[in-house]
């Protein structure tokens, strides 16, 4: 029995060893084939780095603001009995836009008018009597005081009536209305907005190192999103302090908008000249790759992608100046970049 057990163990061990040897020998060609397999080529688009005459300028982001803008509210609570809110239309300063029911105040005004008339008669009579010695100075002054109090009451009533009216604070364009006839409004109710569209204000923030280029009276050139037309703006104010968190300085400029082509709130790109024009090595901005150590580009060398760390200079609308890292004539990869690794084989489209 012991002999049988030993023979069985020997046979099982031999079978296990044979199985392991078989699988190991069958895996070897697969592994070797993977190691020897070539990396597939990546289809890429390219451009040739060339020297160009470029203006020394930087591109900044900014916004257009209405020269004057107001959100209108009533000063009194009540029911709207009349309104004149032509949405999108120009109104003159002082135009009555909204009227709230003021019947009670009108009644008070009528009563006060009679009080003033009566007080004037008494004051006039007391004045005549005083001149003839038929009345005392105290009686006349009491009559005059009553008249003055009645006139003061009138001013208070008129002030309260004015609070039931919403008038245009300046010449401007009416925005969208938020009320209608019969609505009950309070001072917290937004009635309408109004803006003065001409001129407009351009507002932007510039890095502190370029602060010397921002002077009152200087001209800025800008474009609106989706348009190639350039507009000019004249700087009228520069913030005297630097923002600690962003290290930038706020700047505002006047923009003529007599034709109404510009809209308040629009995003704009501002071109700020920072020196004379010069020759520079330019590549498309899409070729630039952010890197932990800075920025880099891939160039094609011997059919492979070679990464090159770069130092950049002036940025234009579509290109970036390369100060260090590549040379004129280098073939720079512009598309297919995300698929590239160092020494990846490439195929130029």
C-alpha positions as CSV (number, residue, x, y, z in Angstrom):
1,X,0.0,0.0,0.0
2,X,2.8,2.4,0.9
3,X,4.5,1.5,-2.4
4,X,1.3,2.4,-4.3
5,X,1.0,5.7,-2.6
6,X,4.6,6.7,-3.4
7,X,4.1,5.7,-7.1
8,X,0.9,7.9,-7.2
9,X,2.7,10.9,-5.7
10,X,5.6,10.6,-8.1
11,X,3.2,10.4,-11.1
12,X,1.2,13.4,-10.0
13,X,4.3,15.5,-9.5
14,X,5.6,14.6,-12.9
15,X,2.3,15.6,-14.5
16,X,2.3,18.9,-12.7
17,X,5.8,19.7,-13.8
18,X,5.0,18.8,-17.4
19,X,2.0,21.1,-17.4
20,X,4.0,24.1,-16.0
21,X,6.7,23.5,-18.6
22,X,4.0,23.4,-21.4
23,X,2.4,26.7,-20.4
24,X,5.7,28.4,-19.9
25,X,6.9,27.4,-23.3
26,X,3.6,28.5,-25.0
27,X,3.6,31.9,-23.3
28,X,7.2,32.7,-24.3
29,X,6.5,33.6,-28.0
30,X,3.5,35.8,-27.0
31,X,5.6,37.9,-24.6
32,X,8.4,38.2,-27.1
33,X,6.0,39.2,-29.8
34,X,4.6,42.0,-27.5
35,X,8.0,43.2,-26.7
36,X,9.0,43.3,-30.3
37,X,5.8,45.0,-31.5
38,X,6.4,48.6,-32.8
39,X,4.5,51.6,-31.4
40,X,1.8,52.8,-33.9
41,X,2.5,56.1,-35.6
42,X,0.3,59.1,-34.7
43,X,-1.3,61.3,-37.3
44,X,-0.3,64.9,-36.7
45,X,-0.7,68.4,-38.2
46,X,2.3,70.6,-38.3
47,X,3.5,74.1,-39.0
48,X,7.0,75.6,-39.6
49,X,8.2,78.0,-37.0
50,X,8.9,81.3,-38.8
51,X,10.3,84.7,-37.9
52,X,7.6,87.4,-38.2
53,X,7.4,91.2,-37.6
54,X,5.2,91.5,-34.5
55,X,3.9,94.4,-32.4
56,X,4.8,94.3,-28.8
57,X,1.4,94.0,-27.2
58,X,-0.5,91.9,-24.7
59,X,-4.1,90.7,-24.9
60,X,-6.3,91.4,-21.9
61,X,-9.9,90.6,-21.1
62,X,-12.4,93.2,-20.1
63,X,-16.1,94.1,-20.0
64,X,-18.3,96.9,-21.4
65,X,-20.5,98.8,-18.9
66,X,-23.2,101.3,-19.4
67,X,-22.1,104.8,-18.6
68,X,-25.0,105.1,-16.2
69,X,-27.4,102.3,-15.1
70,X,-30.2,102.2,-12.5
71,X,-32.7,99.7,-11.2
72,X,-35.9,101.6,-10.5
73,X,-38.2,101.1,-7.5
74,X,-41.1,103.0,-6.0
75,X,-40.6,104.9,-2.8
76,X,-44.2,104.3,-1.7
77,X,-46.5,101.2,-1.5
78,X,-49.7,101.1,-3.4
79,X,-51.6,100.1,-6.6
80,X,-50.2,101.0,-10.0
81,X,-52.8,103.2,-11.7
82,X,-50.7,104.3,-14.7
83,X,-47.4,103.3,-16.3
84,X,-45.4,104.2,-19.4
85,X,-42.6,101.7,-19.8
86,X,-41.7,101.4,-23.5
87,X,-39.3,98.4,-23.3
88,X,-36.1,99.0,-25.4
89,X,-37.0,102.6,-26.2
90,X,-35.2,105.8,-25.3
91,X,-36.9,108.1,-22.8
92,X,-35.9,111.6,-21.6
93,X,-34.9,112.5,-18.1
94,X,-37.9,113.3,-16.0
95,X,-40.4,111.2,-18.0
96,X,-43.1,109.8,-15.8
97,X,-42.8,106.0,-16.0
98,X,-45.1,104.7,-13.2
99,X,-47.8,106.3,-11.1
100,X,-49.2,104.8,-7.8
101,X,-52.7,105.6,-6.5
102,X,-52.4,108.8,-4.5
103,X,-56.1,109.8,-4.0
104,X,-55.7,110.2,-0.3
105,X,-52.7,112.5,-0.8
106,X,-54.6,114.6,-3.3
107,X,-57.4,115.0,-0.8
108,X,-54.9,116.1,1.8
109,X,-53.5,118.6,-0.7
110,X,-56.9,120.0,-1.5
111,X,-57.6,120.5,2.2
112,X,-54.2,122.1,2.8
113,X,-54.8,124.5,-0.1
114,X,-57.9,125.8,1.7
115,X,-56.0,126.0,5.0
116,X,-53.3,128.1,3.4
117,X,-55.9,130.4,1.8
118,X,-57.6,130.9,5.2
119,X,-54.2,131.4,7.0
120,X,-53.2,134.0,4.4
121,X,-56.4,136.0,5.0
122,X,-55.8,136.0,8.7
123,X,-52.2,137.0,8.4
124,X,-53.1,139.8,6.0
125,X,-55.8,141.1,8.4
126,X,-53.5,140.9,11.4
127,X,-50.8,142.8,9.5
128,X,-53.1,145.6,8.6
129,X,-54.4,145.8,12.2
130,X,-50.8,145.9,13.5
131,X,-49.9,148.8,11.3
132,X,-52.9,150.8,12.7
133,X,-52.2,149.7,16.3
134,X,-55.3,147.6,16.4
135,X,-53.4,144.4,17.1
136,X,-50.5,143.2,19.1
137,X,-47.2,141.9,17.7
138,X,-47.9,138.6,19.3
139,X,-51.2,138.2,17.5
140,X,-49.6,138.9,14.2
141,X,-46.8,136.5,14.7
142,X,-49.2,133.8,15.7
143,X,-51.1,134.3,12.4
144,X,-47.9,134.3,10.4
145,X,-46.8,131.1,12.2
146,X,-50.0,129.4,11.3
147,X,-49.5,130.3,7.7
148,X,-46.0,129.0,7.6
149,X,-47.0,125.7,9.2
150,X,-49.7,125.3,6.6
151,X,-47.2,125.9,3.8
152,X,-44.8,123.4,5.4
153,X,-47.6,120.8,5.4
154,X,-48.1,121.4,1.7
155,X,-44.4,120.7,1.0
156,X,-44.7,117.4,3.0
157,X,-47.8,116.4,1.0
158,X,-46.1,117.2,-2.3
159,X,-43.0,115.2,-1.2
160,X,-45.3,112.2,-0.5
161,X,-47.0,112.6,-3.8
162,X,-43.6,112.6,-5.5
163,X,-42.9,109.2,-3.9
164,X,-45.9,107.7,-5.7
165,X,-44.2,108.5,-9.0
166,X,-41.3,106.8,-10.8
167,X,-39.5,109.1,-13.3
168,X,-36.5,108.6,-15.6
169,X,-33.4,109.7,-13.6
170,X,-31.6,110.4,-16.9
171,X,-31.9,110.1,-20.7
172,X,-31.7,106.3,-21.3
173,X,-33.1,103.1,-22.7
174,X,-35.8,101.3,-20.8
175,X,-35.2,97.7,-20.1
176,X,-37.7,94.9,-19.4
177,X,-40.7,95.9,-17.1
178,X,-41.7,93.8,-14.2
179,X,-45.1,95.2,-13.3
180,X,-48.4,96.0,-14.9
181,X,-51.5,98.1,-14.3
182,X,-53.3,97.2,-11.1
183,X,-50.3,95.5,-9.5
184,X,-49.6,96.3,-5.8
185,X,-46.0,97.4,-5.4
186,X,-43.7,98.2,-2.5
187,X,-40.3,99.8,-2.3
188,X,-38.7,96.3,-2.7
189,X,-40.6,95.7,-6.0
190,X,-38.3,96.0,-9.0
191,X,-40.1,98.1,-11.6
192,X,-37.7,98.4,-14.5
193,X,-34.1,99.1,-15.3
194,X,-32.7,102.0,-17.4
195,X,-29.3,102.4,-18.9
196,X,-27.4,105.2,-20.7
197,X,-25.7,103.5,-23.6
198,X,-23.6,106.3,-25.0
199,X,-20.9,106.7,-24.1
200,X,-20.0,103.4,-22.6
201,X,-17.3,102.4,-20.1
202,X,-14.7,99.7,-20.7
203,X,-13.4,98.1,-17.5
204,X,-10.4,95.7,-17.3
205,X,-7.6,94.7,-14.9
206,X,-4.0,94.7,-16.0
207,X,-0.9,92.9,-14.4
208,X,1.0,95.3,-12.2
209,X,4.2,94.9,-14.3
210,X,2.4,96.7,-17.2
211,X,1.0,99.5,-15.1
212,X,3.4,102.1,-16.6
213,X,1.6,101.6,-20.0
214,X,-1.8,102.6,-18.5
215,X,-2.0,106.4,-18.3
216,X,-5.0,108.7,-18.3
217,X,-5.6,109.8,-21.9
218,X,-4.0,106.7,-23.5
219,X,-6.0,104.9,-26.2
220,X,-6.9,101.2,-26.0
221,X,-8.0,99.0,-28.9
222,X,-10.5,96.2,-28.4
223,X,-12.7,93.7,-30.2
224,X,-16.0,92.2,-29.1
225,X,-16.6,88.5,-29.1
226,X,-17.6,87.2,-32.6
227,X,-16.6,90.4,-34.4
228,X,-13.4,91.5,-36.2
229,X,-14.2,95.2,-36.0
230,X,-11.8,97.1,-33.7
231,X,-13.0,99.9,-31.4
232,X,-11.0,102.6,-29.6
233,X,-11.4,103.6,-25.9
234,X,-9.7,106.4,-24.0
235,X,-8.5,105.8,-20.5
236,X,-10.1,108.2,-18.0
237,X,-9.3,106.5,-14.7
238,X,-6.7,104.2,-13.2
239,X,-7.1,102.7,-9.8
240,X,-4.4,104.1,-7.5
241,X,-4.0,100.8,-5.7
242,X,-3.0,97.3,-6.7
243,X,-5.3,94.4,-5.8
244,X,-3.4,92.2,-3.3
245,X,-5.0,88.9,-4.3
246,X,-4.6,89.2,-8.1
247,X,-1.7,91.7,-8.3
248,X,-3.6,93.7,-10.9
249,X,-4.8,97.3,-11.4
250,X,-8.3,98.2,-12.4
251,X,-8.6,100.6,-15.4
252,X,-11.7,102.3,-17.0
253,X,-12.0,104.0,-20.4
254,X,-14.6,105.9,-22.3
255,X,-16.0,104.3,-25.5
256,X,-18.2,106.2,-28.1
257,X,-21.4,104.3,-28.9
258,X,-23.5,106.7,-30.8
259,X,-24.8,104.0,-33.2
260,X,-25.6,101.6,-30.3
261,X,-23.5,98.8,-31.8
262,X,-22.0,97.9,-28.3
263,X,-24.0,96.2,-25.5
264,X,-23.5,96.7,-21.8
265,X,-22.0,93.5,-20.2
266,X,-20.2,92.4,-23.4
267,X,-16.9,90.5,-23.0
268,X,-14.1,92.2,-25.0
269,X,-10.4,91.4,-25.8
270,X,-8.1,94.4,-25.4
271,X,-4.9,95.0,-27.2
272,X,-2.3,96.8,-25.1
273,X,0.9,98.0,-26.8
274,X,3.9,97.5,-24.6
275,X,6.7,98.6,-26.9
276,X,8.0,98.9,-30.5
277,X,7.5,96.1,-33.1
278,X,10.3,93.5,-33.6
279,X,11.1,90.2,-35.3
280,X,10.0,87.2,-33.3
281,X,9.7,83.4,-33.8
282,X,6.0,82.7,-33.8
283,X,4.0,79.5,-33.5
284,X,0.2,78.9,-33.2
285,X,-1.1,79.0,-29.7
286,X,-2.6,75.5,-30.0
287,X,0.9,74.0,-30.3
288,X,1.7,75.1,-26.8
289,X,1.4,72.5,-24.0
290,X,1.3,73.4,-20.3
291,X,3.8,71.5,-18.3
292,X,4.7,71.1,-14.6
293,X,7.9,73.0,-15.3
294,X,6.4,75.6,-17.6
295,X,5.4,75.1,-21.3
296,X,6.6,72.9,-24.1
297,X,6.0,72.0,-27.8
298,X,6.6,68.9,-29.8
299,X,8.7,69.1,-32.9
300,X,9.2,66.5,-35.6
301,X,12.7,65.1,-35.8
302,X,13.7,62.0,-37.8
303,X,10.0,61.0,-38.0
304,X,9.5,61.1,-34.2
305,X,7.9,63.6,-31.8
306,X,10.5,65.3,-29.7
307,X,9.4,67.5,-26.7
308,X,11.1,70.9,-26.3
309,X,10.7,73.1,-23.2
310,X,10.2,76.7,-24.3
311,X,10.2,80.3,-23.0
312,X,7.4,82.4,-24.4
313,X,7.1,86.1,-25.1
314,X,4.4,88.3,-26.7
315,X,1.0,86.7,-27.4
316,X,-1.0,87.9,-30.4
317,X,-4.6,86.9,-31.2
318,X,-3.6,83.4,-32.6
319,X,0.1,83.0,-32.1
320,X,2.7,83.1,-29.3
321,X,6.3,84.2,-29.5
322,X,9.0,81.6,-28.6
323,X,12.0,83.2,-27.1
324,X,13.9,80.0,-26.3
325,X,13.6,76.3,-27.0
326,X,13.2,76.0,-30.8
327,X,14.7,77.6,-33.9
328,X,13.3,79.1,-37.1
329,X,12.5,76.3,-39.6
330,X,11.7,73.7,-36.9
331,X,8.6,71.6,-37.7
332,X,6.2,72.2,-34.8
333,X,3.3,69.8,-34.2
334,X,-0.1,71.6,-33.8
335,X,-2.7,68.8,-33.8
336,X,-2.7,65.3,-32.4
337,X,-0.7,66.5,-29.5
338,X,-2.7,64.6,-26.8
339,X,-1.7,61.3,-28.3
340,X,2.0,62.0,-28.3
341,X,4.7,60.8,-26.0
342,X,8.5,61.4,-26.2
343,X,9.9,59.7,-29.4
344,X,6.4,58.7,-30.6
345,X,6.6,57.9,-34.4
346,X,4.4,60.4,-36.3
347,X,2.8,60.6,-39.7
348,X,2.2,64.1,-41.1
349,X,-1.2,64.6,-42.5
